[in-house]
Each structure stands twice: as structure tokens, then as C-alpha cells.
Amino acid sequence: MDPLERLSSPAPEFLDRLAASTRALHWLVALPVLLLLLTGLTNFWPELKALHVGGARVFAWLHVLIGLGFAVALVPSVIAILMRRAARRDARELLAFGLDDYLWLQHRVLRAAGLRSVGPRVGKFNAGQKLNAVLSAAATAALMGTGVVLGVNYWSKDVFDVDLVGAVFRWHTVLSVLLLPLIAGHLYMALLNPGTRESLRGVTTGRVRRSWAERHHGAWADRVREERRAGEG
């Protein structure tokens, strides 16, 4: 492209943020986890917990069925998705913690305390998103491991010792309760908070508004702009 023509080209209103493979991985985990959380919480609601159809507790049966299906399908699905270069690149960025992440966390703490602070220019994912991803993945793995024991015990009481099942059930419950604030915060940021609500567009359509990206993920927006210029050169 001619240099003058390139300089006169309008900047796109939207930027491509998440590839289809990354979005698929997000929803592959998010939807089953939400369903498992909803069906599991019925244990604290006696009327729902006691709901029976054909001699089986409806929500307990759904919880076990969804959980076992999730456990069986998750690992091969994740491996298949991570064979995609875009998904691997996003995974590397989510797991890469550096000085900018520390400065971003420091900035958020200072702002929460009412002090003036200027945050660093953020890459594709900020430190909060990275911590949420790591903690959610760890909690999901632990819940899946304990859930498999409970799911097997649901179908057969002869596999695991009753004391082991009791201990695993307590840990499963504690982990579920600990995961609740993470999920609630994630939903709040995606659905209600005006400053971060645009991220929901990214995880559904794969694109976000350029103006939002420049405000919240400036370093990443710069990188996208440079890649675009290189592609037009």
C-alpha cells in the first residue's frame, strides 16, 4: 500500500481480540461450571434438594451427570483447542506475570484506598484477569477431582470408603463456596461494570471497541496497530 494511502486509512472501530478457539475454551468451561454451581447450590435449599422424579433427586442427578460429562470431555477438548496457535498464544499471555502486573495491582490498591495513581499501560490481559484465570482453573481442577469421587459414589457405594467420601464431600463444598466470589466478581465485571462490560463482547463475538481497548489495554492496542501497519506495508 502507498504510504500516503496508509496514513489516510481510517482506524477500525473494532479490534479482533479473541479467536474462535479461545472463545470456545472459555465457554466450554464457563457453561458447565455455572450449571454445576446452580445444581449444587440446591443442597442448601431443602425444597429443591428434595425434589424427586421417578425416585431420583432431580438436581442431584443433573449435578452428577453434568459433572461426570464435564470431567470426561474437558481434558481432550482442552488439548484439541490448544493445538490452535491463537489459543496457545492467549494461554501464554494469561500465564505470563511481570513487572507491569505488579504495578497494575499496586495501582488498583492505591485507587481503592482513595489515593492518586497512574496505572501502567496494560497488555492483552491485566493482572486481575490473569489471577482470576489461574485461581479459577485451580479451583475447577480441584472440584473436578473431588467431584469424580462423589459422582462414582453416587452410582455405586462399593468403590470408596464412606469416611473418604465424607471428607471429599466437605472439601467439595468448601471449594464450591470459595469459588462463588470469583464467579460473582467475574459476572459483575462482564455484565454490570460499565468500564469492563465491553469484555463480554470480546468473549462472545471476538471483537472489542478500539476506544475501549486503548483505555484499558493500551499496550495490546498498540501492538495490534503495529501488526496492522506491518501487514499493510
Residue frames relative to the residue before (quaternion, step in Angstrom):
aa qw qx qy qz dx dy dz
M 1.0000 0.0000 0.0000 0.0000 0.00 0.00 0.00
D 0.5396 -0.6187 0.4672 0.3282 3.56 -1.06 0.78
P 0.5672 -0.6291 0.3979 0.3524 3.66 -0.91 0.84
L 0.6603 0.4985 -0.3224 0.4599 3.59 0.93 -0.81
E 0.6394 0.5154 -0.3231 0.4703 3.56 1.03 -0.79
R 0.6450 0.5249 -0.3244 0.4508 3.58 1.02 -0.80
L 0.6629 0.5082 -0.3051 0.4573 3.57 0.96 -0.84
S 0.7089 0.4520 -0.2633 0.4730 3.58 1.08 -0.66
S 0.4909 0.6644 -0.4374 0.3554 3.61 1.26 -0.14
P 0.4336 -0.7092 0.4817 0.2773 3.60 -0.76 0.94
A 0.4995 -0.6336 0.4954 0.3220 3.55 -1.11 0.69
P 0.5076 -0.6585 0.4494 0.3267 3.61 -0.91 0.78
E 0.5131 -0.6472 0.4663 0.3168 3.58 -1.08 0.72
F 0.7770 0.2360 -0.1189 0.5713 3.57 1.12 -0.73
L 0.2242 -0.7429 0.6137 0.1457 3.52 -1.24 0.56
D 0.4540 -0.6502 0.5310 0.2985 3.57 -1.09 0.73
R 0.1266 -0.8401 0.5269 0.0253 3.57 -0.60 1.16
L 0.8225 0.0685 0.0011 0.5646 3.58 0.74 -1.02
A 0.3962 -0.7166 0.5246 0.2331 3.56 -0.82 1.02
A 0.6945 -0.4840 0.3357 0.4132 3.55 -1.29 0.38
S 0.6409 0.5362 -0.3356 0.4349 3.61 0.99 -0.76
T 0.6580 0.4937 -0.3096 0.4769 3.60 0.97 -0.81
R 0.6519 0.5015 -0.3191 0.4708 3.58 0.96 -0.83
A 0.6298 0.5339 -0.3368 0.4526 3.59 0.99 -0.79
L 0.6481 0.5139 -0.3201 0.4620 3.60 0.97 -0.83
H 0.6321 0.5396 -0.3309 0.4468 3.58 0.97 -0.83
W 0.7401 0.4141 -0.2383 0.4733 3.59 0.75 -1.03
L 0.5637 0.5925 -0.3818 0.4305 3.58 1.17 -0.51
V 0.7120 0.3976 -0.2347 0.5291 3.56 1.12 -0.69
A 0.6850 0.5388 -0.3027 0.3858 3.58 0.79 -1.03
L 0.7011 0.4883 -0.2956 0.4273 3.60 0.75 -0.97
P 0.6807 0.4571 -0.3163 0.4771 3.67 0.78 -0.82
V 0.6365 0.5312 -0.3410 0.4432 3.60 0.98 -0.79
L 0.6501 0.5053 -0.3188 0.4695 3.60 0.96 -0.80
L 0.6582 0.4989 -0.3087 0.4718 3.59 0.96 -0.85
L 0.6532 0.5057 -0.3105 0.4703 3.57 1.00 -0.81
L 0.6357 0.5244 -0.3307 0.4599 3.55 1.02 -0.76
L 0.6763 0.4990 -0.2955 0.4543 3.58 0.87 -0.94
T 0.6975 0.4519 -0.2826 0.4789 3.58 0.88 -0.90
G 0.6504 0.5216 -0.3199 0.4502 3.60 1.07 -0.68
L 0.6398 0.5459 -0.3303 0.4284 3.59 1.03 -0.74
T 0.5320 0.6274 -0.4166 0.3871 3.60 1.19 -0.29
N 0.5107 0.6357 -0.4206 0.3977 3.62 1.23 -0.25
F 0.7001 0.4435 -0.2606 0.4952 3.59 1.20 -0.53
W 0.6731 0.4174 -0.2770 0.5441 3.59 1.33 0.06
P 0.3491 -0.8047 0.4314 0.2109 3.60 0.04 1.29
E 0.6507 0.5264 -0.3354 0.4325 3.60 0.94 -0.83
L 0.6917 0.4497 -0.2784 0.4918 3.59 0.96 -0.81
K 0.6250 0.5501 -0.3383 0.4385 3.57 1.01 -0.79
A 0.7246 0.4479 -0.2409 0.4650 3.58 1.03 -0.78
L 0.4547 0.7013 -0.4518 0.3121 3.60 1.25 -0.12
H 0.0648 -0.8190 0.5697 -0.0218 3.58 -0.62 1.17
V 0.0058 -0.7372 0.6747 0.0376 3.52 -1.30 0.56
G 0.8485 -0.0001 -0.0355 0.5280 3.57 -0.67 1.09
G 0.7134 -0.4642 0.2578 0.4572 3.57 1.07 0.70
A 0.6833 0.4401 -0.2903 0.5051 3.61 1.24 -0.03
R 0.4657 -0.6470 0.5199 0.3070 3.57 -1.09 0.74
V 0.4790 -0.7334 0.4047 0.2625 3.54 -0.49 1.29
F 0.7610 0.4015 -0.2351 0.4522 3.59 0.59 -1.10
A 0.6036 0.5325 -0.3635 0.4690 3.59 1.09 -0.57
W 0.6516 0.5122 -0.3099 0.4658 3.57 0.97 -0.86
L 0.6615 0.4940 -0.3066 0.4736 3.60 0.95 -0.87
H 0.6345 0.5462 -0.3283 0.4373 3.57 0.96 -0.86
V 0.6832 0.4730 -0.2817 0.4798 3.57 0.89 -0.96
L 0.6661 0.5144 -0.3117 0.4410 3.60 0.88 -0.90
I 0.6743 0.4751 -0.2911 0.4847 3.59 0.90 -0.92
G 0.6645 0.5317 -0.3057 0.4270 3.57 0.94 -0.91
L 0.6845 0.4681 -0.2927 0.4762 3.58 0.89 -0.89
G 0.6319 0.5230 -0.3310 0.4665 3.58 1.03 -0.75
F 0.6340 0.5306 -0.3096 0.4698 3.57 1.05 -0.84
A 0.6730 0.5052 -0.2947 0.4527 3.58 0.90 -0.96
V 0.6780 0.4916 -0.2946 0.4602 3.59 0.96 -0.84
A 0.7525 0.4293 -0.2191 0.4488 3.58 0.90 -0.94
L 0.5813 0.6566 -0.3789 0.2957 3.59 1.06 -0.69
V 0.7123 0.4821 -0.2933 0.4174 3.60 0.62 -1.08
P 0.6995 0.4353 -0.3085 0.4755 3.67 0.72 -0.87
S 0.6265 0.5368 -0.3434 0.4489 3.60 1.08 -0.66
V 0.6523 0.5066 -0.3111 0.4701 3.58 0.96 -0.87
I 0.6412 0.5182 -0.3276 0.4616 3.59 0.94 -0.84
A 0.6640 0.5048 -0.3075 0.4580 3.58 0.92 -0.90
I 0.6750 0.4920 -0.3009 0.4602 3.58 0.94 -0.87
L 0.6923 0.4851 -0.2864 0.4510 3.59 0.95 -0.85
M 0.4989 0.6084 -0.4447 0.4280 3.57 1.26 0.09
R 0.5920 0.5491 -0.3579 0.4690 3.57 1.29 -0.28
R 0.5173 -0.6815 0.4216 0.3004 3.58 -0.81 1.00
A 0.6456 0.5312 -0.3311 0.4375 3.61 0.95 -0.83
A 0.6560 0.5029 -0.3136 0.4673 3.60 0.97 -0.82
R 0.6462 0.5102 -0.3244 0.4657 3.59 0.98 -0.80
R 0.6411 0.5264 -0.3258 0.4536 3.57 1.00 -0.80
D 0.6616 0.4889 -0.3067 0.4787 3.59 0.95 -0.83
A 0.6337 0.5292 -0.3322 0.4561 3.60 1.00 -0.79
R 0.6440 0.5140 -0.3244 0.4646 3.60 0.97 -0.81
E 0.6713 0.4953 -0.3039 0.4601 3.58 0.95 -0.85
L 0.6360 0.5303 -0.3262 0.4558 3.59 1.06 -0.70
L 0.7402 0.4114 -0.2145 0.4867 3.57 1.07 -0.74
A 0.5853 0.5793 -0.3683 0.4316 3.60 1.27 -0.06
F 0.0267 -0.7963 0.6036 -0.0283 3.58 -0.49 1.24
G 0.0500 0.8129 -0.5758 0.0720 3.54 -0.87 0.99
L 0.7901 -0.3139 0.2292 0.4740 3.55 -1.32 -0.26
D 0.6340 0.5446 -0.3402 0.4310 3.60 0.96 -0.80
D 0.6288 0.5266 -0.3396 0.4604 3.58 1.07 -0.67
Y 0.6300 0.5149 -0.3277 0.4802 3.59 1.00 -0.78
L 0.6713 0.4962 -0.2973 0.4634 3.59 0.92 -0.92
W 0.6289 0.5265 -0.3397 0.4604 3.60 1.05 -0.71
L 0.6579 0.4969 -0.3090 0.4741 3.60 0.94 -0.87
Q 0.6320 0.5247 -0.3242 0.4692 3.57 1.00 -0.83
H 0.6423 0.5305 -0.3089 0.4590 3.57 0.98 -0.89
R 0.6763 0.4907 -0.3018 0.4590 3.60 0.90 -0.89
V 0.6318 0.5234 -0.3311 0.4661 3.59 1.04 -0.75
L 0.6635 0.5038 -0.3033 0.4626 3.59 0.91 -0.90
R 0.6595 0.4976 -0.3118 0.4693 3.58 0.97 -0.83
A 0.6376 0.5239 -0.3244 0.4624 3.58 1.02 -0.79
A 0.6823 0.4681 -0.2765 0.4887 3.59 1.14 -0.63
G 0.5512 -0.6428 0.3745 0.3778 3.57 1.30 0.05
L 0.5262 0.6299 -0.4120 0.3958 3.57 1.25 0.30
R 0.5259 -0.6282 0.4697 0.3288 3.55 -1.18 0.55
S 0.1451 0.7788 -0.5955 0.1331 3.55 -0.95 0.90
V 0.2261 -0.7414 0.6172 0.1354 3.53 -1.16 0.70
G 0.3182 -0.7871 0.5038 0.1595 3.54 -0.57 1.16
P 0.5760 -0.5826 0.4373 0.3709 3.60 -1.21 0.35
R 0.5454 -0.5524 0.4879 0.3991 3.55 -1.26 0.24
V 0.2951 -0.8099 0.4965 0.1022 3.51 -0.66 1.24
G 0.4664 -0.6716 0.5055 0.2754 3.54 -1.15 0.70
K 0.8190 -0.2455 0.1633 0.4923 3.56 -1.17 -0.47
F 0.7842 0.1223 -0.0594 0.6054 3.58 1.10 -0.73
N 0.3399 -0.7325 0.5445 0.2268 3.57 -0.93 0.84
A 0.7155 -0.4672 0.3009 0.4234 3.57 -1.29 0.24
G 0.6150 0.5517 -0.3488 0.4424 3.58 1.07 -0.66
Q 0.6589 0.4958 -0.3010 0.4790 3.56 0.97 -0.85
K 0.6468 0.5210 -0.3201 0.4558 3.57 1.01 -0.80
L 0.6703 0.4866 -0.3038 0.4708 3.58 0.89 -0.89
N 0.6292 0.5326 -0.3322 0.4584 3.57 1.00 -0.81
A 0.6599 0.5117 -0.3109 0.4539 3.59 0.93 -0.88
V 0.6802 0.4910 -0.2942 0.4578 3.60 0.89 -0.94
L 0.6877 0.4761 -0.2844 0.4685 3.60 0.85 -0.97
S 0.6511 0.5103 -0.3177 0.4634 3.59 0.98 -0.81
A 0.6497 0.5104 -0.3199 0.4638 3.58 0.99 -0.82
A 0.6586 0.5038 -0.3117 0.4640 3.59 0.95 -0.85
A 0.6697 0.4917 -0.2996 0.4689 3.59 0.93 -0.89
T 0.6446 0.5219 -0.3205 0.4575 3.58 0.99 -0.83
A 0.6481 0.5123 -0.3194 0.4642 3.59 0.97 -0.83
A 0.6678 0.4917 -0.3032 0.4695 3.59 0.95 -0.88
L 0.6518 0.5044 -0.3129 0.4720 3.59 0.99 -0.81
M 0.6419 0.5218 -0.3266 0.4571 3.56 1.02 -0.78
G 0.6607 0.5115 -0.3113 0.4528 3.59 0.97 -0.84
T 0.6900 0.4452 -0.2797 0.4974 3.59 0.89 -0.91
G 0.6346 0.5554 -0.3273 0.4263 3.57 1.07 -0.74
V 0.6045 0.5518 -0.3590 0.4486 3.59 1.07 -0.68
V 0.6361 0.5204 -0.3268 0.4667 3.59 0.97 -0.85
L 0.6959 0.4690 -0.2756 0.4688 3.58 0.88 -0.94
G 0.6365 0.5340 -0.3277 0.4497 3.56 1.07 -0.72
V 0.6428 0.5021 -0.3168 0.4841 3.57 0.99 -0.83
N 0.6639 0.5070 -0.3029 0.4588 3.56 0.98 -0.86
Y 0.5823 0.5820 -0.3725 0.4283 3.59 1.15 -0.57
W 0.7294 0.4127 -0.2333 0.4932 3.56 1.01 -0.84
S 0.8094 0.0375 -0.0015 0.5861 3.59 1.07 -0.66
K 0.3027 -0.7752 0.5330 0.1529 3.57 -0.78 1.05
D 0.6026 0.6137 -0.3323 0.3871 3.59 1.29 -0.07
V 0.5833 0.6185 -0.3663 0.3781 3.60 1.23 -0.17
F 0.8174 0.1703 -0.0556 0.5475 3.60 0.77 -1.02
D 0.5695 -0.5915 0.4576 0.3411 3.53 -1.20 0.64
V 0.5760 -0.6323 0.3991 0.3303 3.57 -0.98 0.84
D 0.6377 0.5183 -0.3347 0.4612 3.61 1.05 -0.70
L 0.6257 0.5260 -0.3319 0.4707 3.58 1.04 -0.77
V 0.6560 0.5121 -0.3122 0.4581 3.58 0.90 -0.90
G 0.6412 0.5286 -0.3229 0.4531 3.58 1.00 -0.81
A 0.6674 0.4904 -0.2955 0.4763 3.58 0.96 -0.88
V 0.6522 0.5090 -0.3115 0.4674 3.57 0.97 -0.87
F 0.6287 0.5373 -0.3367 0.4502 3.60 0.98 -0.78
R 0.6499 0.5107 -0.3218 0.4618 3.60 0.97 -0.82
W 0.6655 0.4881 -0.3047 0.4753 3.58 0.94 -0.86
H 0.6233 0.5416 -0.3343 0.4543 3.57 1.02 -0.78
T 0.6639 0.5002 -0.2985 0.4690 3.56 0.98 -0.84
V 0.6543 0.5157 -0.3106 0.4577 3.58 0.92 -0.93
L 0.6611 0.5062 -0.3043 0.4627 3.58 0.91 -0.92
S 0.6297 0.5357 -0.3311 0.4549 3.58 1.01 -0.79
V 0.6640 0.4974 -0.2976 0.4724 3.57 0.95 -0.91
L 0.6582 0.5064 -0.3091 0.4636 3.60 1.01 -0.80
L 0.6522 0.5210 -0.3149 0.4518 3.57 1.11 -0.63
L 0.5253 0.6781 -0.3943 0.3298 3.58 1.16 -0.56
P 0.6827 0.4710 -0.3241 0.4551 3.68 0.77 -0.86
L 0.6207 0.5407 -0.3498 0.4472 3.60 1.02 -0.71
I 0.6855 0.4731 -0.2863 0.4736 3.56 0.90 -0.94
A 0.6429 0.5251 -0.3227 0.4547 3.57 0.97 -0.86
G 0.6645 0.4955 -0.3004 0.4718 3.57 0.95 -0.86
H 0.6352 0.5336 -0.3189 0.4584 3.56 1.01 -0.84
L 0.6740 0.4877 -0.2896 0.4733 3.58 0.93 -0.91
Y 0.6298 0.5352 -0.3355 0.4521 3.57 1.02 -0.78
M 0.6851 0.4857 -0.2894 0.4594 3.57 0.88 -0.95
A 0.7120 0.4648 -0.2613 0.4568 3.58 1.02 -0.78
L 0.7950 0.3482 -0.1571 0.4712 3.58 0.99 -0.81
L 0.8189 0.3101 -0.1187 0.4681 3.59 0.93 -0.85
N 0.6840 0.4967 -0.3094 0.4355 3.60 0.87 -0.87
P 0.4363 -0.7371 0.4410 0.2679 3.64 -0.47 1.14
G 0.6784 0.5325 -0.3037 0.4049 3.58 0.97 -0.81
T 0.7876 0.2950 -0.1517 0.5193 3.59 1.12 -0.55
R 0.4263 0.7396 -0.4458 0.2693 3.60 1.26 -0.08
E 0.5625 0.6190 -0.3808 0.3941 3.57 1.15 -0.53
S 0.5679 0.6138 -0.3853 0.3902 3.59 1.15 -0.54
L 0.5731 0.5799 -0.3870 0.4307 3.61 1.16 -0.49
R 0.6070 0.5369 -0.3546 0.4664 3.58 1.07 -0.69
G 0.6483 0.5430 -0.3178 0.4288 3.56 1.01 -0.83
V 0.7369 0.4145 -0.2352 0.4794 3.58 0.95 -0.84
T 0.6712 0.4461 -0.3097 0.5046 3.61 1.27 -0.07
T 0.7997 0.2426 -0.1232 0.5352 3.59 0.84 -0.95
G 0.4849 -0.6714 0.4327 0.3561 3.58 1.21 -0.44
R 0.7300 0.3833 -0.2229 0.5201 3.60 1.27 -0.18
V 0.1144 -0.7670 0.6266 0.0771 3.58 -1.25 0.53
R 0.5999 -0.5544 0.4265 0.3885 3.55 -1.24 0.40
R 0.5387 -0.6453 0.4420 0.3132 3.54 -0.96 0.92
S 0.6404 0.5392 -0.3336 0.4334 3.61 0.94 -0.85
W 0.6504 0.5003 -0.3112 0.4795 3.58 1.03 -0.79
A 0.6452 0.5270 -0.3198 0.4513 3.58 0.94 -0.87
E 0.6715 0.5002 -0.3070 0.4523 3.59 0.94 -0.83
R 0.6631 0.4933 -0.3087 0.4707 3.61 1.10 -0.62
H 0.8131 0.3155 -0.1274 0.4724 3.58 0.81 -1.02
H 0.7859 0.1499 -0.0721 0.5956 3.60 1.17 -0.52
G 0.0221 -0.8805 0.4735 -0.0009 3.52 0.87 1.07
A 0.6577 0.5083 -0.3206 0.4541 3.59 0.91 -0.86
W 0.6496 0.4979 -0.3182 0.4784 3.59 1.02 -0.75
A 0.6369 0.5232 -0.3315 0.4591 3.61 0.97 -0.82
D 0.6239 0.5288 -0.3347 0.4680 3.59 1.04 -0.75
R 0.6561 0.5200 -0.3076 0.4523 3.56 0.95 -0.89
V 0.6448 0.5139 -0.3165 0.4691 3.57 0.98 -0.85
R 0.6487 0.5205 -0.3151 0.4572 3.57 0.99 -0.84
E 0.6597 0.4956 -0.3094 0.4727 3.58 0.98 -0.82
E 0.6433 0.5120 -0.3243 0.4679 3.60 1.00 -0.78
R 0.6349 0.5284 -0.3250 0.4606 3.57 1.07 -0.75
R 0.6535 0.5059 -0.3071 0.4719 3.57 0.98 -0.87
A 0.6470 0.5152 -0.3259 0.4580 3.58 0.98 -0.84
G 0.6670 0.5092 -0.3032 0.4516 3.57 1.04 -0.77
E 0.6848 0.4688 -0.2828 0.4810 3.55 1.19 -0.56
G 0.5756 0.6362 -0.3675 0.3590 3.55 1.25 -0.40
